[in-house]
Amino acid sequence: MNFKSHQIVFLSLFVFFFCTLGWVSPTWGIEPHEILGRSLEAQFQLDLEGIKRAEFHTRQEDSVLTARFIRLGPDFSYLLYVSPSGLKGRMILDDGSSRKDYIPHKKKLRVYPSLNSGPSKLERRENLDLLAANYTISRHGDEFILGRPSYVISVIPKSPGNPRLDIWIDKKTYFPLKKQRYNAEGKLIVSSSFIPFSLRKEVFRKRVYQSVRRIRGERKAVLSHHSYTLDEARRVVEYHLRVPEYLPRGYILRRVGLLDEGKTVKLTYTDGLGVICFFQRPRVNIKMRSFEKLRFGNLEGKLRAREDEKTLVWNKSGMTFILMGDILKKELSRIAESVK
């Protein structure tokens, strides 16, 4: 047998042992898109608790938010804010039928659809499809988070000027353990993780329900969130409803909402990760701090640019318009100019 034959035999044996003896983890066969999809639903299937810590990075200062998180199966979750002081005591309870958000020092209660409701599940699936269309979902080498082997998934925009997300997903449970979000300019703006993290079931449900039942006015609270179609909103409001004629590539209309007893219309657009919100209402005086003037077309507006979001406010024909999103300034101007 010559040297070339030896090479062929050795390579064949190497490939055989590599595949059959498990030198490559079979989880490498899972597509990143599927890993991300499993993680979106995993949080509703587990019994767990932990402290969630989020760090926000801005030009002015860095801030930290911590909250205690409890999940018991598909129809019960409880989030209690621990810090900062302005948010301490805020509770968000999701019992599968609704999601209650209570701010104690304001005695303010808002009720929303459960994150595990049918419409919410459908929206998650649709957002995943949007992500696949508008972002490149890739997998990197595995890492350990809190001593647990984890997938490392990146969600990178196909079109420049959109946010990016890195996410660490527990390989056993598919629960997201850590996230890092970057803004349209590529700067890290939010990093969140669980400390500590445990998969165990404890008797929190009864105690939490007792505390929530003591919230004054809970039984009187009505659903704070309702989605309309554009035609339904047009029939409700007493002015001509405007929509942008231009949107950045990949963005679609996700939701139409009515605020301020029907005086304000909120249009929410998304590309799966990025979100653009467009508000309109009869003219009001909106005060802004630290803004710059921005001209677009023959109009002028006030622009406040933060690392996580840009806000543009302008008036036209007796109306006030507000445009918000983590997109480039030139895109914000182009959207505003397209509102006729």
Summary of the structure (lengths in Angstrom):
residues: 340
radius of gyration: 24.0
end to end distance: 80.1
largest distance: 90.1
contacts: 965
relative contact order: 0.11
helix: 23%
strand: 42%
